[in-house]
Amino acid sequence: MNTIDKSKIISDSNPIYNQQSPRTLKLNNTNYRHNLESDYTEKIETLAKSFDYASNSEHLWGDPELSILYGTPLYEQASASQKLALNHLYWGAQYDYIAASEASTINYNQVTAGVFAKVGGYDSLCLTLDHESDQEKYHIHAFQTIGSKTKFALLGKQAFKLKPNKNTTSKADKSKKITSRVGEQILNLTSVSSYSELQYKGLRSLSKALLNNSSKYYSSHLLDLEKKGVFLNASNKGYFGVANPQFLLQFFAFHWGSSPFLACQHYTYRLTGNMGLKNYEYQYSRYLRELERKGEFIPVPTAVSHYHLLDEAFHTTTSQLIGRDLYKEFSKPTAYEQFIGNVVFYRMQQGFLGSLSLGMVSIFRQDAAFLSYYDKILRSPLFGMSAEESLYWLEKCLCQEHQGFDVQVKYHQKMLKNMLRLTDNLDYLWPVNREMRIMKAGGSIERAIINNVKAFHQFKETVSC
């Protein structure tokens, strides 16, 4: 797949819009060539095809700290086989999230490429985004293959057939379900119904009314979808979905697909996702190199993480070039464009950088989102707990201090440092975004415990004992 297709390579002399020096496109072309010359995607595909859990089950796939509930009292008392399983389930959980994120990335690559095509002079950049989307499809398949086999082997069918907890539907939950049903009609890539068409056109008309020259740059990809009578799938999963409801993602997508500046701004969001991935994926790559040095067995998931890190390095460079540099080549953003860019960034901070998980390192969201999954693990054959026992350990692990907290703080500080390095180069950000105030506040252990105590008691009320 990555074999060079010379017909796709754009010359460095390709004209660039509204810029005297073609430095950004030159850097992109170099990055694109190097990506085409690499074979990391093929290696990932081959590894995924070869994976069976039994052959990889007796080895750590990464450092012990890359384990669910690492450092908690439960982890300290777990058997060696249970610790291995928690290490493997962490890999599966993280890459399930990455698979969902990359599915959204494919959509927004197409949306923004449609804007750059309308601007003109950015053919090589559009080819880059198209190639990266192809790579993401192979990544997604590999992650889903390994993750599903791992979960089935460790948790069994029963873990995914637990009866719903009683009284789980609060008023807020009911509202979310109703919104979700409406959102599915409006936002999924399906044929247009009369109701969803009204909603879709309403959001599109609103964005057009608020943006200058939106018709001039309106994404060719969005136009193609509309001609076919389908809508862009604004998924509520992955790093886009955890921060925004579907209708708001659809609204943002119209902006990313109507304005050169906002198309670029989208890549600050994507770059944050790239950096969040690298924050822990680098540890897998380092672990692989250590195994190689010792001449020891390398588990397939560890190798997949290593080659994915190398593949994503090209994607990260693309995100940097567009989100940090390319927007400066266009006309200065209007006050409204700056407003939308800051709202997107603010919600990103809130959604997946604004808290700490005390059950999974390098995740900066509240554990409320993961309590049900932790409970399934503890009540599965892996631990064989009753509902009462599971609740006891969840409270002990998530609502009291333990040594795993220090590890999470380490990952949080590393991510915060990288984010501040990024925001220092973005001249349109509000102070709350440039200084990463929400993320800084969310790094408090005391605050995380308070959030967990509240979430645990709400969760406890839903559990059938």
C-alpha positions as CSV (number, residue, x, y, z in Angstrom):
1,M,0.0,0.0,0.0
2,N,2.8,2.4,0.8
3,T,4.8,1.6,-2.3
4,I,5.7,4.9,-4.0
5,D,3.3,6.1,-6.7
6,K,5.4,8.7,-8.5
7,S,2.4,10.1,-10.2
8,K,1.1,11.3,-6.9
9,I,4.2,13.3,-5.9
10,I,3.8,17.0,-6.4
11,S,6.9,19.0,-7.4
12,D,8.3,21.5,-4.9
13,S,7.6,24.2,-7.5
14,N,3.9,23.7,-7.1
15,P,2.3,27.2,-6.6
16,I,1.0,28.1,-3.2
17,Y,-1.8,30.5,-2.4
18,N,-1.1,33.9,-1.0
19,Q,2.5,33.1,0.1
20,Q,5.9,34.1,-1.3
21,S,7.8,31.2,0.2
22,P,6.5,27.7,-0.4
23,R,8.2,26.4,2.8
24,T,5.0,24.7,4.2
25,L,4.3,22.8,1.1
26,K,8.0,21.8,0.7
27,L,7.9,20.4,4.2
28,N,4.7,18.6,3.4
29,N,6.0,17.1,0.2
30,T,9.1,15.8,2.0
31,N,6.9,14.3,4.8
32,Y,4.6,12.8,2.1
33,R,7.5,11.2,0.3
34,H,8.9,9.7,3.4
35,N,5.5,8.3,4.3
36,L,5.1,6.7,0.8
37,E,8.5,5.2,1.2
38,S,7.8,3.6,4.5
39,D,6.3,0.1,5.0
40,Y,4.9,0.5,8.6
41,T,1.3,0.2,7.6
42,E,2.0,-3.1,5.8
43,K,3.8,-4.4,8.9
44,I,0.8,-3.5,11.0
45,E,-1.5,-5.3,8.6
46,T,0.6,-8.5,8.6
47,L,1.0,-8.5,12.4
48,A,-2.8,-8.2,12.9
49,K,-3.4,-11.1,10.6
50,S,-1.0,-13.2,12.6
51,F,-2.4,-12.4,16.0
52,D,-3.9,-15.0,18.3
53,Y,-4.2,-14.3,21.9
54,A,-2.9,-17.6,23.3
55,S,0.5,-17.0,21.7
56,N,0.8,-13.6,23.3
57,S,-1.0,-14.2,26.6
58,E,2.0,-15.0,28.8
59,H,3.9,-11.8,28.2
60,L,3.5,-8.1,29.2
61,W,2.6,-6.0,26.2
62,G,4.1,-2.9,27.8
63,D,5.4,-1.5,31.1
64,P,3.3,-2.7,34.1
65,E,2.1,0.9,34.6
66,L,0.2,0.6,31.3
67,S,-2.4,-1.6,33.0
68,I,-6.0,-1.0,34.1
69,L,-6.1,-0.1,37.8
70,Y,-2.3,0.0,38.0
71,G,-1.0,0.9,41.5
72,T,-4.4,0.4,43.2
73,P,-4.9,-1.9,46.2
74,L,-6.6,-4.4,43.8
75,Y,-3.6,-4.4,41.5
76,E,-1.2,-5.0,44.4
77,Q,-3.2,-8.1,45.5
78,A,-3.8,-9.4,42.0
79,S,-2.2,-12.6,40.8
80,A,0.5,-12.6,38.1
81,S,-2.0,-13.8,35.5
82,Q,-4.5,-11.2,36.5
83,K,-1.9,-8.4,36.2
84,L,-1.0,-9.7,32.7
85,A,-4.7,-9.5,31.8
86,L,-5.0,-6.0,33.1
87,N,-2.0,-5.0,31.1
88,H,-3.6,-6.5,28.0
89,L,-7.0,-5.0,28.6
90,Y,-5.4,-1.5,28.9
91,W,-4.0,-2.0,25.4
92,G,-7.4,-3.1,24.1
93,A,-9.2,-0.2,25.8
94,Q,-6.8,2.5,24.5
95,Y,-6.7,1.2,21.0
96,D,-10.5,0.8,20.8
97,Y,-10.6,4.5,21.6
98,I,-7.9,5.3,19.0
99,A,-9.8,3.2,16.4
100,A,-12.9,5.4,16.9
101,S,-10.8,8.5,16.8
102,E,-9.2,7.5,13.6
103,A,-12.6,6.8,12.0
104,S,-13.5,10.4,12.7
105,T,-10.2,11.6,11.4
106,I,-10.9,10.0,8.0
107,N,-14.1,12.0,7.8
108,Y,-12.6,15.3,8.7
109,N,-9.5,14.8,6.5
110,Q,-12.0,14.6,3.6
111,V,-13.9,17.6,4.8
112,T,-10.9,19.9,5.2
113,A,-9.2,18.6,2.0
114,G,-12.3,19.7,0.2
115,V,-11.7,23.3,1.4
116,F,-8.0,23.3,0.5
117,A,-8.9,22.0,-3.0
118,K,-11.3,25.0,-3.3
119,V,-8.5,27.4,-2.3
120,G,-6.3,26.0,-5.0
121,G,-2.5,25.2,-5.0
122,Y,-2.7,22.6,-2.3
123,D,-2.9,19.4,-4.4
124,S,0.0,17.8,-2.6
125,L,-1.6,18.5,0.8
126,C,-4.9,16.9,-0.4
127,L,-2.9,13.8,-1.6
128,T,-1.2,13.6,1.8
129,L,-4.6,13.7,3.7
130,D,-6.0,11.1,1.3
131,H,-3.1,8.8,1.8
132,E,-3.3,9.2,5.6
133,S,-7.0,8.3,5.5
134,D,-6.1,5.0,3.7
135,Q,-3.6,4.2,6.4
136,E,-6.1,4.9,9.1
137,K,-8.4,2.2,7.7
138,Y,-5.7,-0.4,8.1
139,H,-4.9,0.8,11.6
140,I,-8.6,0.6,12.6
141,H,-8.9,-2.9,11.3
142,A,-5.7,-4.0,13.2
143,F,-6.8,-2.5,16.5
144,Q,-10.3,-3.9,16.3
145,T,-9.0,-7.4,15.4
146,I,-6.5,-7.6,18.3
147,G,-8.8,-5.8,20.8
148,S,-11.9,-8.0,20.1
149,K,-9.9,-11.3,20.3
150,T,-8.2,-10.1,23.6
151,K,-11.5,-9.1,25.3
152,F,-13.2,-12.3,24.2
153,A,-10.3,-14.4,25.5
154,L,-10.1,-12.6,28.9
155,L,-13.6,-11.6,29.7
156,G,-15.7,-14.1,27.7
157,K,-19.2,-13.7,26.3
158,Q,-20.8,-13.2,29.7
159,A,-18.9,-10.0,30.4
160,F,-20.8,-8.4,27.5
161,K,-24.1,-9.9,28.4
162,L,-24.4,-8.5,32.0
163,K,-27.9,-7.3,32.6
164,P,-28.3,-3.5,32.6
165,N,-28.1,-2.1,36.1
166,K,-31.4,-1.1,37.7
167,N,-32.5,2.5,37.7
168,T,-29.7,3.5,35.3
169,T,-31.9,5.9,33.3
170,S,-31.8,9.3,35.0
171,K,-33.6,12.3,33.5
172,A,-30.3,13.4,32.0
173,D,-29.8,9.9,30.5
174,K,-33.2,9.9,29.0
175,S,-32.6,13.3,27.4
176,K,-29.3,12.0,26.0
177,K,-31.0,9.0,24.5
178,I,-33.6,11.1,22.9
179,T,-30.9,13.4,21.6
180,S,-28.9,10.4,20.4
181,R,-31.9,9.0,18.4
182,V,-32.4,12.4,16.8
183,G,-28.7,12.7,16.2
184,E,-28.5,9.3,14.5
185,Q,-31.2,10.4,12.1
186,I,-29.5,13.7,11.4
187,L,-25.8,12.9,11.5
188,N,-25.1,9.3,10.4
189,L,-24.1,8.6,6.9
190,T,-27.5,7.4,5.8
191,S,-30.2,8.4,3.3
192,V,-31.8,11.8,4.0
193,S,-35.2,11.7,5.7
194,S,-37.5,14.8,5.7
195,Y,-36.9,15.4,9.4
196,S,-33.1,15.0,9.3
197,E,-32.8,17.0,6.1
198,L,-34.5,19.9,7.9
199,Q,-32.1,19.7,10.8
200,Y,-29.1,19.3,8.5
201,K,-30.0,22.2,6.4
202,G,-30.7,24.3,9.4
203,L,-27.2,23.8,10.8
204,R,-25.7,24.4,7.4
205,S,-27.6,27.6,6.8
206,L,-26.7,28.9,10.2
207,S,-23.0,28.3,9.6
208,K,-23.2,29.9,6.2
209,A,-24.9,33.0,7.6
210,L,-22.2,33.4,10.2
211,L,-19.2,32.8,8.0
212,N,-18.0,35.2,5.3
213,N,-17.3,33.6,1.9
214,S,-18.5,30.2,3.1
215,S,-20.0,29.3,-0.3
216,K,-16.7,30.1,-2.0
217,Y,-14.7,27.6,0.1
218,Y,-17.5,25.1,0.9
219,S,-15.9,21.7,1.0
220,S,-16.2,19.7,-2.2
221,H,-16.5,16.6,0.0
222,L,-19.6,18.0,1.7
223,L,-21.1,19.0,-1.6
224,D,-20.5,15.5,-3.0
225,L,-22.3,13.9,0.0
226,E,-25.2,16.2,-0.3
227,K,-25.6,15.4,-4.0
228,K,-25.8,11.7,-3.0
229,G,-28.4,12.5,-0.3
230,V,-26.3,11.5,2.6
231,F,-24.8,13.3,5.6
232,L,-21.4,13.4,7.2
233,N,-21.1,10.9,10.0
234,A,-20.3,12.9,13.1
235,S,-19.4,10.1,15.5
236,N,-19.9,10.5,19.2
237,K,-16.9,8.2,19.9
238,G,-13.2,8.9,20.0
239,Y,-11.5,12.1,21.0
240,F,-13.9,14.3,19.0
241,G,-17.0,12.6,20.4
242,V,-16.1,12.6,24.0
243,A,-15.8,16.4,24.0
244,N,-18.8,17.3,21.9
245,P,-22.4,16.1,21.3
246,Q,-23.2,15.0,17.8
247,F,-25.1,18.1,16.8
248,L,-22.2,20.4,17.9
249,L,-19.7,18.2,16.0
250,Q,-21.9,18.6,12.9
251,F,-22.0,22.4,13.4
252,F,-18.2,22.5,13.8
253,A,-17.8,20.3,10.7
254,F,-19.7,22.8,8.6
255,H,-17.2,25.5,9.8
256,W,-14.2,23.3,9.2
257,G,-15.6,22.7,5.8
258,S,-16.3,26.3,4.9
259,S,-13.3,28.4,6.0
260,P,-9.6,28.0,5.2
261,F,-8.7,29.3,8.6
262,L,-11.1,26.9,10.5
263,A,-10.0,24.0,8.2
264,C,-6.5,24.6,9.5
265,Q,-7.7,25.1,13.1
266,H,-9.2,21.7,13.0
267,Y,-5.7,20.3,12.9
268,T,-4.8,21.8,16.2
269,Y,-7.5,19.4,17.5
270,R,-6.1,16.6,15.5
271,L,-2.6,17.4,16.7
272,T,-3.8,17.2,20.3
273,G,-5.1,13.8,19.6
274,N,-1.7,12.8,18.0
275,M,0.1,14.0,21.1
276,G,-2.3,12.3,23.4
277,L,-1.6,9.0,21.6
278,K,2.2,9.5,21.7
279,N,2.0,10.3,25.4
280,Y,1.7,6.6,26.1
281,E,2.4,4.9,22.8
282,Y,6.0,5.9,23.0
283,Q,6.3,3.7,26.1
284,Y,5.3,0.7,24.0
285,S,7.9,1.5,21.4
286,R,10.6,1.9,24.1
287,Y,9.5,-1.4,25.6
288,L,9.9,-3.1,22.2
289,R,13.4,-1.8,21.8
290,E,14.2,-3.1,25.3
291,L,12.9,-6.5,24.3
292,E,14.9,-6.4,21.1
293,R,18.1,-5.5,23.0
294,K,17.6,-8.5,25.3
295,G,16.7,-10.9,22.5
296,E,13.3,-11.6,24.1
297,F,9.9,-12.4,22.6
298,I,8.0,-9.4,21.2
299,P,4.2,-9.6,21.6
300,V,2.3,-8.8,18.4
301,P,0.4,-5.9,20.1
302,T,3.7,-4.3,21.3
303,A,5.0,-4.4,17.7
304,V,1.7,-3.0,16.3
305,S,2.1,-0.1,18.8
306,H,5.7,0.5,17.7
307,Y,4.9,0.6,14.0
308,H,1.8,2.7,14.6
309,L,3.9,5.3,16.4
310,L,6.2,5.4,13.4
311,D,3.2,5.7,11.0
312,E,1.6,8.4,13.1
313,A,4.8,10.4,13.2
314,F,4.0,11.4,9.6
315,H,0.5,12.3,10.5
316,T,1.7,14.3,13.5
317,T,3.9,16.3,11.1
318,T,1.0,17.0,8.9
319,S,-1.1,18.2,11.8
320,Q,1.7,20.5,12.9
321,L,2.2,22.0,9.4
322,I,-1.5,22.7,9.0
323,G,-2.6,23.6,12.5
324,R,0.4,25.5,13.6
325,D,1.8,27.1,10.4
326,L,-0.5,26.9,7.4
327,Y,-3.3,29.1,8.8
328,K,-0.9,32.0,8.9
329,E,-0.7,31.9,5.1
330,F,-4.3,32.8,4.7
331,S,-6.1,36.1,5.4
332,K,-6.4,37.0,9.1
333,P,-9.4,35.3,10.6
334,T,-12.5,37.3,11.3
335,A,-13.6,37.8,14.9
336,Y,-16.2,35.1,14.4
337,E,-13.7,32.6,13.1
338,Q,-11.5,33.3,16.0
339,F,-14.5,32.8,18.3
340,I,-15.3,29.4,16.8
341,G,-11.7,28.3,16.9
342,N,-11.5,29.1,20.6
343,V,-14.8,27.5,21.4
344,V,-13.6,24.3,19.7
345,F,-10.3,24.4,21.7
346,Y,-12.1,25.2,24.9
347,R,-14.4,22.2,24.6
348,M,-11.4,20.0,23.6
349,Q,-9.8,21.0,26.9
350,Q,-13.0,20.2,28.8
351,G,-13.7,17.0,27.0
352,F,-10.6,14.9,27.1
353,L,-7.9,17.0,28.9
354,G,-9.9,18.4,31.8
355,S,-9.7,15.7,34.4
356,L,-7.7,12.7,35.6
357,S,-8.6,9.0,35.4
358,L,-7.4,7.2,38.5
359,G,-7.9,3.8,36.9
360,M,-6.1,4.2,33.6
361,V,-2.9,6.2,33.1
362,S,-2.6,8.8,30.4
363,I,-6.3,9.3,30.2
364,F,-7.4,12.8,31.3
365,R,-11.1,12.2,31.7
366,Q,-13.2,11.4,34.7
367,D,-13.5,7.7,35.8
368,A,-17.3,8.0,35.6
369,A,-17.0,7.1,32.0
370,F,-15.2,3.9,32.8
371,L,-16.9,2.6,36.0
372,S,-19.2,0.2,34.1
373,Y,-16.2,-1.3,32.3
374,Y,-14.2,-1.7,35.5
375,D,-17.2,-3.4,37.0
376,K,-17.5,-5.8,34.0
377,I,-13.8,-6.8,34.4
378,L,-14.2,-7.4,38.2
379,R,-17.4,-9.5,37.7
380,S,-16.0,-11.4,34.8
381,P,-14.4,-14.9,35.1
382,L,-11.0,-13.1,35.3
383,F,-11.8,-12.0,38.9
384,G,-15.1,-13.7,39.6
385,M,-16.4,-11.1,42.0
386,S,-20.0,-10.6,43.1
387,A,-21.6,-7.2,42.6
388,E,-21.0,-6.4,46.3
389,E,-17.3,-7.3,46.0
390,S,-16.9,-5.3,42.8
391,L,-18.3,-2.2,44.5
392,Y,-16.1,-2.7,47.5
393,W,-12.9,-2.7,45.3
394,L,-14.0,0.1,43.0
395,E,-14.5,2.4,46.0
396,K,-11.2,1.3,47.5
397,C,-9.3,1.8,44.2
398,L,-10.9,5.0,42.9
399,C,-12.0,7.0,45.9
400,Q,-8.9,6.8,48.1
401,E,-5.3,7.7,47.5
402,H,-2.8,5.1,46.2
403,Q,0.6,4.9,44.6
404,G,-0.8,4.8,41.1
405,F,-1.7,8.5,41.4
406,D,1.9,9.6,41.1
407,V,2.2,7.7,37.8
408,Q,-0.9,9.4,36.4
409,V,0.4,12.9,37.4
410,K,3.6,12.1,35.5
411,Y,1.7,11.5,32.3
412,H,-0.5,14.5,32.9
413,Q,2.5,16.8,33.3
414,K,4.2,15.5,30.2
415,M,1.0,16.1,28.1
416,L,0.5,19.5,29.6
417,K,4.1,20.5,28.7
418,N,3.5,19.5,25.1
419,M,0.2,21.3,24.9
420,L,1.8,24.6,26.2
421,R,4.5,24.2,23.6
422,L,1.8,24.1,21.0
423,T,-0.4,26.9,22.2
424,D,2.6,29.2,22.4
425,N,2.6,29.2,18.6
426,L,-1.1,29.9,18.1
427,D,-1.7,33.7,18.2
428,Y,-5.5,33.6,18.1
429,L,-6.2,31.7,21.3
430,W,-7.9,33.2,24.4
431,P,-5.8,33.2,27.5
432,V,-7.8,30.3,29.0
433,N,-6.7,28.2,26.0
434,R,-3.2,29.5,25.5
435,E,-2.4,28.9,29.2
436,M,-4.3,25.5,29.2
437,R,-6.1,26.6,32.4
438,I,-8.7,23.9,32.3
439,M,-6.1,21.1,31.9
440,K,-4.0,22.6,34.7
441,A,-7.0,22.6,37.0
442,G,-7.9,19.1,36.0
443,G,-4.6,17.7,37.1
444,S,-5.5,17.8,40.8
445,I,-5.6,14.4,42.6
446,E,-7.9,15.9,45.3
447,R,-10.4,17.0,42.6
448,A,-10.2,13.7,40.9
449,I,-11.1,11.9,44.1
450,I,-14.0,14.2,44.8
451,N,-15.3,13.5,41.3
452,N,-14.9,9.8,41.7
453,V,-16.7,9.7,45.1
454,K,-19.7,11.4,43.5
455,A,-19.6,9.2,40.4
456,F,-19.2,6.0,42.5
457,H,-22.2,6.7,44.7
458,Q,-24.3,7.4,41.6
459,F,-23.0,4.2,40.0
460,K,-23.6,2.2,43.2
461,E,-27.3,3.1,43.1
462,T,-27.7,1.5,39.7
463,V,-26.1,-1.8,40.5
464,S,-28.3,-4.8,41.2
465,C,-26.7,-6.6,44.2
